[in-house]
């Protein structure tokens, strides 16, 4: 399982709710979480097949900033 971390601006529970359908809808993500307590708002995904670029595109499409760490 590959773990990929991203710096985001997903900074509260409402933001997490907004990204949940998108992240849950990406086939191939085993688990994901957002550390809203971290100043960089770290999104961590575990996957065998999804690329960082796919995640970045999907999250940017719904209006959030995201960059791979």
C-alpha positions in Angstrom: 0.0 0.0 0.0 1.4 3.4 -1.0 0.8 6.4 1.3 0.7 9.8 -0.3 0.6 13.1 1.6 -0.6 16.4 0.4 -0.6 20.0 1.8 -4.1 21.4 1.4 -6.4 24.2 2.6 -9.0 21.7 3.9 -9.2 23.3 7.3 -12.5 22.4 9.1 -15.2 19.8 9.4 -17.3 21.5 6.8 -14.4 21.3 4.3 -13.9 17.6 5.1 -17.6 17.0 4.5 -17.3 18.8 1.1 -14.3 16.6 0.0 -15.7 13.3 1.4 -17.9 12.4 -1.6 -15.1 13.2 -4.0 -12.4 11.2 -2.2 -14.8 8.3 -1.5 -15.7 8.3 -5.2 -12.1 7.8 -6.4 -11.9 4.1 -7.0 -8.7 2.7 -5.6 -8.3 4.8 -2.5 -8.2 2.4 0.4 -8.3 5.0 3.2 -7.9 8.8 3.5 -7.7 11.3 6.3 -7.2 15.0 6.8 -5.2 16.4 9.7 -6.9 19.7 10.2 -4.8 20.3 13.4 -1.6 20.4 11.3 -0.8 23.9 10.0 -0.3 22.4 6.5 -3.8 20.6 6.7 -2.3 17.3 5.6 -4.4 15.0 3.5 -3.1 11.4 3.6 -4.3 8.7 1.2 -3.4 5.0 1.0 -3.7 3.4 -2.4 -2.3 0.8 -4.6 -3.4 2.4 -7.9 -4.4 6.0 -7.7 -1.8 8.6 -8.6 -1.1 11.9 -6.8 -2.0 13.7 -10.0 -5.5 12.2 -10.0 -6.1 13.2 -6.4 -4.8 16.8 -7.1 -7.1 17.2 -10.1 -10.2 16.0 -8.3 -9.6 18.2 -5.2 -8.8 21.2 -7.3 -11.9 20.7 -9.3 -14.0 21.2 -6.2 -12.2 24.4 -5.2 -9.5 23.4 -2.8 -5.7 24.1 -2.9 -3.6 21.0 -2.8 0.0 20.1 -3.5 2.0 16.9 -3.0 4.5 16.9 -0.1 
